[in-house]
C-alpha cells in the first residue's frame, strides 16, 4: 500500500491500539508497544482499515539550540 512508510500522529491511544491521523483522515491503528497521543507513528502495514504502526524515531534538532 502507498500508506506504508508514511508518518501519522497519534490522536487517541489505549494500550496497543488507537487512532492515528494521517493524510487528513483518522484511521484505526495498532502497535506492538504502547503509544501516546501526540506521538508520531510510522505505518508498517495496512490490513483492511487497520494500520499497524511503530513509533517514529525522534528527530534531533540539535542545530537549532543556541
TORKOL-4160 file (C-alpha; in steps of 0.2 Angstrom, whole numbers, padded with zeros to 4 digits, m for minus):
66
<pt num="1" X="0000" Y="0000" Z="0000"/>
<pt num="2" X="0006" Y="0018" Z="m0003"/>
<pt num="3" X="0002" Y="0021" Z="0015"/>
<pt num="4" X="0017" Y="0011" Z="0021"/>
<pt num="5" X="0031" Y="0022" Z="0027"/>
<pt num="6" X="0021" Y="0037" Z="0030"/>
<pt num="7" X="0021" Y="0046" Z="0047"/>
<pt num="8" X="0004" Y="0050" Z="0056"/>
<pt num="9" X="0000" Y="0057" Z="0073"/>
<pt num="10" X="m0007" Y="0048" Z="0087"/>
<pt num="11" X="m0024" Y="0055" Z="0092"/>
<pt num="12" X="m0030" Y="0043" Z="0104"/>
<pt num="13" X="m0022" Y="0028" Z="0111"/>
<pt num="14" X="m0026" Y="0014" Z="0124"/>
<pt num="15" X="m0013" Y="0000" Z="0127"/>
<pt num="16" X="m0009" Y="m0007" Z="0110"/>
<pt num="17" X="m0022" Y="0001" Z="0099"/>
<pt num="18" X="m0030" Y="0018" Z="0095"/>
<pt num="19" X="m0032" Y="0031" Z="0082"/>
<pt num="20" X="m0020" Y="0039" Z="0070"/>
<pt num="21" X="m0022" Y="0055" Z="0060"/>
<pt num="22" X="m0014" Y="0054" Z="0043"/>
<pt num="23" X="m0017" Y="0061" Z="0026"/>
<pt num="24" X="m0032" Y="0071" Z="0033"/>
<pt num="25" X="m0041" Y="0055" Z="0039"/>
<pt num="26" X="m0042" Y="0046" Z="0056"/>
<pt num="27" X="m0038" Y="0028" Z="0055"/>
<pt num="28" X="m0039" Y="0013" Z="0067"/>
<pt num="29" X="m0021" Y="0008" Z="0071"/>
<pt num="30" X="m0012" Y="m0005" Z="0082"/>
<pt num="31" X="0006" Y="m0006" Z="0088"/>
<pt num="32" X="0017" Y="m0019" Z="0097"/>
<pt num="33" X="0021" Y="m0006" Z="0110"/>
<pt num="34" X="0011" Y="0007" Z="0119"/>
<pt num="35" X="0010" Y="0024" Z="0111"/>
<pt num="36" X="0004" Y="0041" Z="0117"/>
<pt num="37" X="m0007" Y="0055" Z="0110"/>
<pt num="38" X="0005" Y="0067" Z="0100"/>
<pt num="39" X="0017" Y="0053" Z="0096"/>
<pt num="40" X="0022" Y="0052" Z="0078"/>
<pt num="41" X="0019" Y="0034" Z="0071"/>
<pt num="42" X="0026" Y="0026" Z="0055"/>
<pt num="43" X="0015" Y="0014" Z="0046"/>
<pt num="44" X="0022" Y="m0003" Z="0044"/>
<pt num="45" X="0007" Y="m0012" Z="0037"/>
<pt num="46" X="m0011" Y="m0010" Z="0031"/>
<pt num="47" X="m0024" Y="m0023" Z="0034"/>
<pt num="48" X="m0041" Y="m0018" Z="0028"/>
<pt num="49" X="m0044" Y="m0002" Z="0038"/>
<pt num="50" X="m0032" Y="m0005" Z="0052"/>
<pt num="51" X="m0014" Y="0002" Z="0051"/>
<pt num="52" X="0000" Y="m0007" Z="0060"/>
<pt num="53" X="0012" Y="0006" Z="0066"/>
<pt num="54" X="0028" Y="0009" Z="0076"/>
<pt num="55" X="0034" Y="0024" Z="0085"/>
<pt num="56" X="0043" Y="0036" Z="0073"/>
<pt num="57" X="0061" Y="0039" Z="0078"/>
<pt num="58" X="0064" Y="0055" Z="0087"/>
<pt num="59" X="0072" Y="0068" Z="0075"/>
<pt num="60" X="0086" Y="0078" Z="0084"/>
<pt num="61" X="0085" Y="0097" Z="0082"/>
<pt num="62" X="0102" Y="0100" Z="0090"/>
<pt num="63" X="0107" Y="0113" Z="0076"/>
<pt num="64" X="0093" Y="0124" Z="0082"/>
<pt num="65" X="0100" Y="0126" Z="0100"/>
<pt num="66" X="0109" Y="0142" Z="0105"/>
